[in-house]
Amino acid sequence: MNASPNISFSVDNNKQCLAGNNFKFTNASSVPGATITDFIWDFGDGDTSHQINPQHSYNNPGVYNVKLIGKANKVLGYYETFMNALGGR
């Protein structure tokens, strides 16, 4: 049986105001005895990324549900959190 990935991440500042709103996400995901082969970020505004540690800016102020999905050994792991993006680009 394959182990499920332990998916997690942090963001440098989940509340920003009128500073370009450039959020830096740090991926802290792992899986025992395997390598995570794919990441899918969903930033909650229609944009996605496959980068390991992406940056993202929001066009509109609001609260966004950010999700990260990781795949290892054909098994998916999942993590999500809410972010408050103030201001705009």
BATI-829506 format. One record per atom (N, C-alpha, C): x, y, z. Coordinates in steps of 0.05 Angstrom, whole numbers, plus 5000, padded with zeros to 4 digits. Example, Ala and Ser with C-alpha at 12.3 -4.5 7.8 and 13.67 -1.06 7.14 Angstrom:
<atoms>
526448865156 524649105156 526449345156 525749555142 527349795143 525850015157 
</atoms>
This chain:
<atoms>
501749765000 500050005000 501850255000 501150444983 502750694981 501850895002 503851035013 503251235034 502051485020 500151615034 499051865024 500952085029 501152275010 502852505014 501852675037 503652795053 502952985074 503253265061 500953385054 500953635039 500553865058 502354055057 502054295073 503654525060 502954765067 504355005057 503955235076 505655435073 505355685088 505455915068 504656145077 504756385060 506156605076 507656775063 509356965077 507657165092 505357245082 503657435096 500857405085 499057285100 496357235089 494557475090 495457705099 493957955099 495858175089 495358275065 497058485054 495258715045 496258945045 494659175037 496159355018 495259374994 496259564974 499359564970 500559334973 503359304968 503859114945 502059114926 502258944903 501058674908 500458614933 499258354940 500658114928 503258114928 504757894917 505257694940 503757484941 503957274962 505957064954 507756994972 509756784967 508956544983 508456324969 507656074981 510055884984 510355765007 512455565012 511255295016 511955114999 510954844999 512554685020 511154555039 512454395060 511554105058 510754015035 509653745031 511753535031 511053295039 512853065039 511252805038 512552585032 511352325033 513552125041 513051955061 515051765070 515851565048 518351555042 519351345023 518751394994 517951634987 517251684959 517751984952 517352044927 517652324918 514952414907 514252664915 511752774904 512352864875 510852764856 511452804828 509853034815 507853134828 506253344816 504853504838 504953774834 503453954852 501554114835 499154154846 497154334833 496254534854 496854784850 495854994867 493355114855 491355164871 488955314863 488755554881 489055794870 489156034886 486456154893 484356024885 481656104892 480456334876 481956424856 481056634839 480956554809 481256294804 481256194777 484056134766 486156234780 488856184772 489955934786 491755794772 492955554783 495955564777 497455384789 500355364784 501255074790 503354994776 504654734781 507454774793 508155024800 510755074812 510854964841 513254904850 513454794878 512955014898 514155254894 513855484913 513055724896 510555754889 509655974872 509356234887 509056444871 508256704880 505656774865 503856924878 501356984865 500357254875 499157404856 497857664862 494957644856 493357784871 490457794867 489558064856 487758054836 486758294824 484758444841 483358304858 481158424874 481458354903 480658534921 480758474949 478658254955 479158104976 477257894983 478657674999 477057475007 477957245020 478057015000 480356884997 480656674977 481356404991 480156194981 480655924991 482955804974 485355784985 487655684970 488055394976 488355234954 488554944957 491154854944 492354644955 494654514944 494154214943 494454094920 494253804916 496953704907 497753484920 500253354912 499753064906 501352954887 500952674879 503652534881 503552294894 505852124897 504851834895 506151674879 505351384876 502451354869 501451534852 498651534844 496651574866 497651684889 495951744912 495952044916 493552164920 493352454923 493252534952 494452764958 494152894984 493053174979 491953295000 490553544996 490753725021 490953985017 491054175039 489854435029 488354575046 487254835039 487155025063 487255275056 486955485077 485655725065 484755905081 483456155071 485456385074 485456555054 487256795054 485557045050 486457255062 485157515059 486957695043 486257755018 487757925001 486458205001 487958395011 486858665012 488058834990 486559014979 487459184958 487459044931 489259104913 489358984887 492059034875 492558934851 495158964838 495559244830 
</atoms>
